[in-house]
């Protein structure tokens, strides 16, 4: 590597270090904000994933029936009347 590139790189590193020392609090706040925003996005994505499968998990856990067989006018007081009035 040519000597002028090494000297140029040292100057960039020096300036970057000086900038970081002068404004480290601003950088820390920026990093914190990005971390909080990233955490919120990850939590929302995980919540959406769990919500998508919630109903099927509920049906499995409650051992829900797939079919309701009832003679006309019996069972579930008012159920058939409610459907008839629609």
Backbone atoms as SQL, in Angstrom:
CREATE TABLE atoms (id INTEGER PRIMARY KEY, chain TEXT, resi INTEGER, resn TEXT, atom TEXT, x REAL, y REAL, z REAL);
INSERT INTO atoms VALUES
  (1, 'A', 1, 'UNK', 'N', 0.849, -1.167, 0.000),
  (2, 'A', 1, 'UNK', 'CA', 0.000, 0.000, 0.000),
  (3, 'A', 1, 'UNK', 'C', 0.900, 1.237, 0.000),
  (4, 'A', 2, 'UNK', 'N', 0.618, 2.193, -0.889),
  (5, 'A', 2, 'UNK', 'CA', 1.443, 3.405, -0.946),
  (6, 'A', 2, 'UNK', 'C', 1.343, 4.213, 0.350),
  (7, 'A', 3, 'UNK', 'N', 2.422, 4.915, 0.646),
  (8, 'A', 3, 'UNK', 'CA', 2.505, 5.676, 1.896),
  (9, 'A', 3, 'UNK', 'C', 1.455, 6.787, 1.943),
  (10, 'A', 4, 'UNK', 'N', 1.140, 7.414, 0.821),
  (11, 'A', 4, 'UNK', 'CA', 0.175, 8.514, 0.836),
  (12, 'A', 4, 'UNK', 'C', -1.230, 8.023, 1.198),
  (13, 'A', 5, 'UNK', 'N', -1.560, 6.747, 0.881),
  (14, 'A', 5, 'UNK', 'CA', -2.875, 6.206, 1.250),
  (15, 'A', 5, 'UNK', 'C', -2.952, 5.934, 2.747),
  (16, 'A', 6, 'UNK', 'N', -1.840, 5.485, 3.336),
  (17, 'A', 6, 'UNK', 'CA', -1.800, 5.227, 4.767),
  (18, 'A', 6, 'UNK', 'C', -1.943, 6.540, 5.534),
  (19, 'A', 7, 'UNK', 'N', -1.241, 7.577, 5.080),
  (20, 'A', 7, 'UNK', 'CA', -1.331, 8.881, 5.732),
  (21, 'A', 7, 'UNK', 'C', -2.750, 9.435, 5.605),
  (22, 'A', 8, 'UNK', 'N', -3.351, 9.287, 4.431),
  (23, 'A', 8, 'UNK', 'CA', -4.725, 9.745, 4.219),
  (24, 'A', 8, 'UNK', 'C', -5.698, 8.996, 5.114),
  (25, 'A', 9, 'UNK', 'N', -5.486, 7.713, 5.282),
  (26, 'A', 9, 'UNK', 'CA', -6.366, 6.922, 6.130),
  (27, 'A', 9, 'UNK', 'C', -6.211, 7.335, 7.589),
  (28, 'A', 10, 'UNK', 'N', -5.009, 7.615, 8.018),
  (29, 'A', 10, 'UNK', 'CA', -4.789, 8.060, 9.392),
  (30, 'A', 10, 'UNK', 'C', -5.509, 9.385, 9.649),
  (31, 'A', 11, 'UNK', 'N', -5.518, 10.252, 8.659),
  (32, 'A', 11, 'UNK', 'CA', -6.208, 11.536, 8.805),
  (33, 'A', 11, 'UNK', 'C', -7.718, 11.321, 8.961),
  (34, 'A', 12, 'UNK', 'N', -8.271, 10.399, 8.202),
  (35, 'A', 12, 'UNK', 'CA', -9.700, 10.106, 8.296),
  (36, 'A', 12, 'UNK', 'C', -10.025, 9.515, 9.663),
  (37, 'A', 13, 'UNK', 'N', -9.193, 8.591, 10.123),
  (38, 'A', 13, 'UNK', 'CA', -9.416, 7.977, 11.437),
  (39, 'A', 13, 'UNK', 'C', -9.298, 9.035, 12.534),
  (40, 'A', 14, 'UNK', 'N', -8.325, 9.914, 12.412),
  (41, 'A', 14, 'UNK', 'CA', -8.148, 10.976, 13.399),
  (42, 'A', 14, 'UNK', 'C', -9.374, 11.880, 13.445),
  (43, 'A', 15, 'UNK', 'N', -9.863, 12.283, 12.282),
  (44, 'A', 15, 'UNK', 'CA', -11.036, 13.160, 12.238),
  (45, 'A', 15, 'UNK', 'C', -12.287, 12.455, 12.771),
  (46, 'A', 16, 'UNK', 'N', -12.433, 11.189, 12.441),
  (47, 'A', 16, 'UNK', 'CA', -13.590, 10.440, 12.934),
  (48, 'A', 16, 'UNK', 'C', -13.531, 10.297, 14.458),
  (49, 'A', 17, 'UNK', 'N', -12.371, 10.011, 14.994),
  (50, 'A', 17, 'UNK', 'CA', -12.222, 9.872, 16.445),
  (51, 'A', 17, 'UNK', 'C', -12.479, 11.205, 17.139),
  (52, 'A', 18, 'UNK', 'N', -11.969, 12.274, 16.562),
  (53, 'A', 18, 'UNK', 'CA', -12.202, 13.595, 17.148),
  (54, 'A', 18, 'UNK', 'C', -13.681, 13.954, 17.148),
  (55, 'A', 19, 'UNK', 'N', -14.370, 13.665, 16.054),
  (56, 'A', 19, 'UNK', 'CA', -15.800, 13.923, 15.948),
  (57, 'A', 19, 'UNK', 'C', -16.578, 13.089, 16.972),
  (58, 'A', 20, 'UNK', 'N', -16.190, 11.839, 17.131),
  (59, 'A', 20, 'UNK', 'CA', -16.871, 10.969, 18.085),
  (60, 'A', 20, 'UNK', 'C', -16.658, 11.451, 19.520),
  (61, 'A', 21, 'UNK', 'N', -15.458, 11.879, 19.845),
  (62, 'A', 21, 'UNK', 'CA', -15.189, 12.389, 21.192),
  (63, 'A', 21, 'UNK', 'C', -15.979, 13.660, 21.472),
  (64, 'A', 22, 'UNK', 'N', -16.116, 14.508, 20.466),
  (65, 'A', 22, 'UNK', 'CA', -16.798, 15.784, 20.656),
  (66, 'A', 22, 'UNK', 'C', -18.317, 15.609, 20.766),
  (67, 'A', 23, 'UNK', 'N', -18.868, 14.620, 20.074),
  (68, 'A', 23, 'UNK', 'CA', -20.325, 14.489, 20.018),
  (69, 'A', 23, 'UNK', 'C', -20.794, 13.102, 20.430),
  (70, 'A', 24, 'UNK', 'N', -20.134, 12.478, 21.392),
  (71, 'A', 24, 'UNK', 'CA', -20.491, 11.112, 21.756),
  (72, 'A', 24, 'UNK', 'C', -21.891, 11.025, 22.354),
  (73, 'A', 25, 'UNK', 'N', -22.354, 12.065, 23.033),
  (74, 'A', 25, 'UNK', 'CA', -23.692, 12.027, 23.619),
  (75, 'A', 25, 'UNK', 'C', -24.765, 12.028, 22.528),
  (76, 'A', 26, 'UNK', 'N', -24.557, 12.811, 21.502),
  (77, 'A', 26, 'UNK', 'CA', -25.509, 12.834, 20.391),
  (78, 'A', 26, 'UNK', 'C', -25.562, 11.477, 19.704),
  (79, 'A', 27, 'UNK', 'N', -24.397, 10.874, 19.507),
  (80, 'A', 27, 'UNK', 'CA', -24.352, 9.549, 18.892),
  (81, 'A', 27, 'UNK', 'C', -25.035, 8.510, 19.773),
  (82, 'A', 28, 'UNK', 'N', -24.851, 8.608, 21.081),
  (83, 'A', 28, 'UNK', 'CA', -25.484, 7.660, 22.004),
  (84, 'A', 28, 'UNK', 'C', -27.006, 7.782, 21.949),
  (85, 'A', 29, 'UNK', 'N', -27.520, 9.000, 21.889),
  (86, 'A', 29, 'UNK', 'CA', -28.963, 9.214, 21.783),
  (87, 'A', 29, 'UNK', 'C', -29.481, 8.654, 20.462),
  (88, 'A', 30, 'UNK', 'N', -28.752, 8.873, 19.388),
  (89, 'A', 30, 'UNK', 'CA', -29.154, 8.354, 18.082),
  (90, 'A', 30, 'UNK', 'C', -29.204, 6.831, 18.095),
  (91, 'A', 31, 'UNK', 'N', -28.190, 6.204, 18.668),
  (92, 'A', 31, 'UNK', 'CA', -28.161, 4.741, 18.755),
  (93, 'A', 31, 'UNK', 'C', -29.324, 4.244, 19.601),
  (94, 'A', 32, 'UNK', 'N', -29.623, 4.916, 20.692),
  (95, 'A', 32, 'UNK', 'CA', -30.731, 4.524, 21.554),
  (96, 'A', 32, 'UNK', 'C', -32.069, 4.633, 20.821),
  (97, 'A', 33, 'UNK', 'N', -32.269, 5.705, 20.079),
  (98, 'A', 33, 'UNK', 'CA', -33.510, 5.873, 19.323),
  (99, 'A', 33, 'UNK', 'C', -33.683, 4.795, 18.259),
  (100, 'A', 34, 'UNK', 'N', -32.601, 4.477, 17.573),
  (101, 'A', 34, 'UNK', 'CA', -32.660, 3.423, 16.550),
  (102, 'A', 34, 'UNK', 'C', -32.966, 2.075, 17.199),
  (103, 'A', 35, 'UNK', 'N', -32.372, 1.809, 18.360),
  (104, 'A', 35, 'UNK', 'CA', -32.620, 0.550, 19.057),
  (105, 'A', 35, 'UNK', 'C', -34.071, 0.446, 19.521),
  (106, 'A', 36, 'UNK', 'N', -34.624, 1.517, 20.051),
  (107, 'A', 36, 'UNK', 'CA', -36.024, 1.505, 20.504),
  (108, 'A', 36, 'UNK', 'C', -36.965, 1.318, 19.311),
  (109, 'A', 37, 'UNK', 'N', -36.700, 2.012, 18.228),
  (110, 'A', 37, 'UNK', 'CA', -37.541, 1.866, 17.038),
  (111, 'A', 37, 'UNK', 'C', -37.450, 0.445, 16.479),
  (112, 'A', 38, 'UNK', 'N', -36.263, -0.108, 16.440),
  (113, 'A', 38, 'UNK', 'CA', -36.099, -1.487, 15.973),
  (114, 'A', 38, 'UNK', 'C', -36.820, -2.476, 16.866),
  (115, 'A', 39, 'UNK', 'N', -36.756, -2.261, 18.174),
  (116, 'A', 39, 'UNK', 'CA', -37.468, -3.131, 19.095),
  (117, 'A', 39, 'UNK', 'C', -38.974, -3.059, 18.902),
  (118, 'A', 40, 'UNK', 'N', -39.489, -1.870, 18.655),
  (119, 'A', 40, 'UNK', 'CA', -40.925, -1.711, 18.414),
  (120, 'A', 40, 'UNK', 'C', -41.355, -2.427, 17.138),
  (121, 'A', 41, 'UNK', 'N', -40.546, -2.334, 16.112),
  (122, 'A', 41, 'UNK', 'CA', -40.863, -3.012, 14.848),
  (123, 'A', 41, 'UNK', 'C', -40.853, -4.525, 15.044),
  (124, 'A', 42, 'UNK', 'N', -39.849, -5.037, 15.745),
  (125, 'A', 42, 'UNK', 'CA', -39.775, -6.479, 15.989),
  (126, 'A', 42, 'UNK', 'C', -40.949, -6.960, 16.845),
  (127, 'A', 43, 'UNK', 'N', -41.332, -6.183, 17.849),
  (128, 'A', 43, 'UNK', 'CA', -42.471, -6.562, 18.693),
  (129, 'A', 43, 'UNK', 'C', -43.769, -6.564, 17.887),
  (130, 'A', 44, 'UNK', 'N', -43.949, -5.584, 17.026),
  (131, 'A', 44, 'UNK', 'CA', -45.153, -5.535, 16.192),
  (132, 'A', 44, 'UNK', 'C', -45.206, -6.707, 15.223),
  (133, 'A', 45, 'UNK', 'N', -44.077, -7.048, 14.637),
  (134, 'A', 45, 'UNK', 'CA', -44.030, -8.182, 13.705),
  (135, 'A', 45, 'UNK', 'C', -44.330, -9.492, 14.427),
  (136, 'A', 46, 'UNK', 'N', -43.780, -9.664, 15.610),
  (137, 'A', 46, 'UNK', 'CA', -44.044, -10.888, 16.378),
  (138, 'A', 46, 'UNK', 'C', -45.503, -10.948, 16.811),
  (139, 'A', 47, 'UNK', 'N', -46.068, -9.820, 17.211),
  (140, 'A', 47, 'UNK', 'CA', -47.482, -9.790, 17.577),
  (141, 'A', 47, 'UNK', 'C', -48.380, -10.142, 16.401),
  (142, 'A', 48, 'UNK', 'N', -48.050, -9.654, 15.232),
  (143, 'A', 48, 'UNK', 'CA', -48.835, -9.967, 14.038),
  (144, 'A', 48, 'UNK', 'C', -48.732, -11.448, 13.696),
  (145, 'A', 49, 'UNK', 'N', -47.548, -12.010, 13.860),
  (146, 'A', 49, 'UNK', 'CA', -47.371, -13.432, 13.568),
  (147, 'A', 49, 'UNK', 'C', -48.188, -14.286, 14.527),
  (148, 'A', 50, 'UNK', 'N', -48.174, -13.925, 15.810),
  (149, 'A', 50, 'UNK', 'CA', -48.942, -14.696, 16.797),
  (150, 'A', 50, 'UNK', 'C', -50.439, -14.508, 16.604),
  (151, 'A', 51, 'UNK', 'N', -50.856, -13.306, 16.230),
  (152, 'A', 51, 'UNK', 'CA', -52.277, -13.050, 16.024),
  (153, 'A', 51, 'UNK', 'C', -52.817, -13.848, 14.849),
  (154, 'A', 52, 'UNK', 'N', -52.007, -14.034, 13.828),
  (155, 'A', 52, 'UNK', 'CA', -52.442, -14.762, 12.641),
  (156, 'A', 52, 'UNK', 'C', -52.823, -16.202, 12.972),
  (157, 'A', 53, 'UNK', 'N', -52.183, -16.797, 13.965),
  (158, 'A', 53, 'UNK', 'CA', -52.477, -18.188, 14.300),
  (159, 'A', 53, 'UNK', 'C', -53.287, -18.321, 15.582),
  (160, 'A', 54, 'UNK', 'N', -53.753, -17.222, 16.162),
  (161, 'A', 54, 'UNK', 'CA', -54.433, -17.270, 17.461),
  (162, 'A', 54, 'UNK', 'C', -55.754, -18.035, 17.389),
  (163, 'A', 55, 'UNK', 'N', -56.546, -17.792, 16.363),
  (164, 'A', 55, 'UNK', 'CA', -57.866, -18.426, 16.310),
  (165, 'A', 55, 'UNK', 'C', -57.746, -19.937, 16.149),
  (166, 'A', 56, 'UNK', 'N', -56.859, -20.386, 15.293),
  (167, 'A', 56, 'UNK', 'CA', -56.700, -21.835, 15.120),
  (168, 'A', 56, 'UNK', 'C', -56.150, -22.477, 16.393),
  (169, 'A', 57, 'UNK', 'N', -55.251, -21.790, 17.108),
  (170, 'A', 57, 'UNK', 'CA', -54.757, -22.325, 18.377),
  (171, 'A', 57, 'UNK', 'C', -55.874, -22.370, 19.414),
  (172, 'A', 58, 'UNK', 'N', -56.754, -21.366, 19.420),
  (173, 'A', 58, 'UNK', 'CA', -57.883, -21.347, 20.341),
  (174, 'A', 58, 'UNK', 'C', -58.823, -22.517, 20.071),
  (175, 'A', 59, 'UNK', 'N', -59.139, -22.759, 18.797),
  (176, 'A', 59, 'UNK', 'CA', -60.026, -23.863, 18.461),
  (177, 'A', 59, 'UNK', 'C', -59.421, -25.203, 18.855),
  (178, 'A', 60, 'UNK', 'N', -58.143, -25.358, 18.655),
  (179, 'A', 60, 'UNK', 'CA', -57.468, -26.601, 19.033),
  (180, 'A', 60, 'UNK', 'C', -57.470, -26.785, 20.548),
  (181, 'A', 61, 'UNK', 'N', -57.160, -25.732, 21.283),
  (182, 'A', 61, 'UNK', 'CA', -57.089, -25.832, 22.743),
  (183, 'A', 61, 'UNK', 'C', -58.460, -26.063, 23.365),
  (184, 'A', 62, 'UNK', 'N', -59.502, -25.498, 22.781),
  (185, 'A', 62, 'UNK', 'CA', -60.831, -25.645, 23.366),
  (186, 'A', 62, 'UNK', 'C', -61.564, -26.860, 22.815),
  (187, 'A', 63, 'UNK', 'N', -60.945, -27.580, 21.902),
  (188, 'A', 63, 'UNK', 'CA', -61.551, -28.770, 21.278),
  (189, 'A', 63, 'UNK', 'C', -62.946, -28.418, 20.755),
  (190, 'A', 64, 'UNK', 'N', -63.034, -27.363, 19.989),
  (191, 'A', 64, 'UNK', 'CA', -64.308, -26.873, 19.467),
  (192, 'A', 64, 'UNK', 'C', -64.874, -27.841, 18.439),
  (193, 'A', 65, 'UNK', 'N', -66.200, -27.916, 18.390),
  (194, 'A', 65, 'UNK', 'CA', -66.847, -28.791, 17.418),
  (195, 'A', 65, 'UNK', 'C', -66.817, -28.137, 16.036),
  (196, 'A', 66, 'UNK', 'N', -66.917, -28.978, 15.017),
  (197, 'A', 66, 'UNK', 'CA', -66.907, -28.487, 13.648),
  (198, 'A', 66, 'UNK', 'C', -68.316, -28.268, 13.101),
  (199, 'A', 67, 'UNK', 'N', -69.302, -28.839, 13.768),
  (200, 'A', 67, 'UNK', 'CA', -70.651, -28.833, 13.223),
  (201, 'A', 67, 'UNK', 'C', -71.659, -28.759, 14.358),
  (202, 'A', 68, 'UNK', 'N', -72.745, -28.021, 14.160),
  (203, 'A', 68, 'UNK', 'CA', -73.843, -27.949, 15.115),
  (204, 'A', 68, 'UNK', 'C', -75.074, -28.519, 14.433),
  (205, 'A', 69, 'UNK', 'N', -75.594, -29.607, 14.993),
  (206, 'A', 69, 'UNK', 'CA', -76.803, -30.222, 14.455),
  (207, 'A', 69, 'UNK', 'C', -77.892, -30.029, 15.492),
  (208, 'A', 70, 'UNK', 'N', -78.951, -29.314, 15.122),
  (209, 'A', 70, 'UNK', 'CA', -80.069, -29.094, 16.036),
  (210, 'A', 70, 'UNK', 'C', -81.355, -29.052, 15.228),
  (211, 'A', 71, 'UNK', 'N', -82.384, -29.745, 15.709),
  (212, 'A', 71, 'UNK', 'CA', -83.677, -29.673, 15.009),
  (213, 'A', 71, 'UNK', 'C', -84.191, -28.232, 15.027),
  (214, 'A', 72, 'UNK', 'N', -84.991, -27.884, 14.067),
  (215, 'A', 72, 'UNK', 'CA', -85.518, -26.541, 13.943),
  (216, 'A', 72, 'UNK', 'C', -86.294, -26.153, 15.201),
  (217, 'A', 73, 'UNK', 'N', -85.934, -25.003, 15.780),
  (218, 'A', 73, 'UNK', 'CA', -86.650, -24.492, 16.931),
  (219, 'A', 73, 'UNK', 'C', -86.148, -25.001, 18.274),
  (220, 'A', 74, 'UNK', 'N', -85.070, -25.752, 18.297),
  (221, 'A', 74, 'UNK', 'CA', -84.572, -26.264, 19.580),
  (222, 'A', 74, 'UNK', 'C', -83.185, -25.693, 19.867),
  (223, 'A', 75, 'UNK', 'N', -82.766, -25.783, 21.095),
  (224, 'A', 75, 'UNK', 'CA', -81.411, -25.420, 21.485),
  (225, 'A', 75, 'UNK', 'C', -81.094, -23.948, 21.311),
  (226, 'A', 76, 'UNK', 'N', -80.101, -23.495, 22.000),
  (227, 'A', 76, 'UNK', 'CA', -79.550, -22.143, 21.877),
  (228, 'A', 76, 'UNK', 'C', -80.648, -21.088, 21.788),
  (229, 'A', 77, 'UNK', 'N', -81.406, -20.949, 22.840),
  (230, 'A', 77, 'UNK', 'CA', -82.547, -20.046, 22.875),
  (231, 'A', 77, 'UNK', 'C', -82.330, -18.740, 22.135),
  (232, 'A', 78, 'UNK', 'N', -83.114, -18.497, 21.116),
  (233, 'A', 78, 'UNK', 'CA', -83.058, -17.270, 20.354),
  (234, 'A', 78, 'UNK', 'C', -82.091, -17.296, 19.180),
  (235, 'A', 79, 'UNK', 'N', -81.312, -18.349, 19.043),
  (236, 'A', 79, 'UNK', 'CA', -80.320, -18.411, 17.963),
  (237, 'A', 79, 'UNK', 'C', -80.992, -18.429, 16.598),
  (238, 'A', 80, 'UNK', 'N', -81.982, -19.349, 16.453),
  (239, 'A', 80, 'UNK', 'CA', -82.640, -19.458, 15.164),
  (240, 'A', 80, 'UNK', 'C', -83.497, -18.234, 14.863),
  (241, 'A', 81, 'UNK', 'N', -84.110, -17.649, 15.901),
  (242, 'A', 81, 'UNK', 'CA', -84.913, -16.440, 15.707),
  (243, 'A', 81, 'UNK', 'C', -84.057, -15.285, 15.220),
  (244, 'A', 82, 'UNK', 'N', -82.866, -15.166, 15.753),
  (245, 'A', 82, 'UNK', 'CA', -81.957, -14.095, 15.353),
  (246, 'A', 82, 'UNK', 'C', -81.571, -14.242, 13.894),
  (247, 'A', 83, 'UNK', 'N', -81.335, -15.461, 13.447),
  (248, 'A', 83, 'UNK', 'CA', -80.975, -15.675, 12.039),
  (249, 'A', 83, 'UNK', 'C', -82.166, -15.488, 11.121),
  (250, 'A', 84, 'UNK', 'N', -83.345, -15.835, 11.590),
  (251, 'A', 84, 'UNK', 'CA', -84.541, -15.691, 10.760),
  (252, 'A', 84, 'UNK', 'C', -84.905, -14.233, 10.536),
  (253, 'A', 85, 'UNK', 'N', -84.560, -13.378, 11.502),
  (254, 'A', 85, 'UNK', 'CA', -84.949, -11.973, 11.382),
  (255, 'A', 85, 'UNK', 'C', -84.003, -11.175, 10.491),
  (256, 'A', 86, 'UNK', 'N', -82.947, -11.759, 10.038),
  (257, 'A', 86, 'UNK', 'CA', -81.993, -11.033, 9.169),
  (258, 'A', 86, 'UNK', 'C', -82.501, -10.900, 7.777);
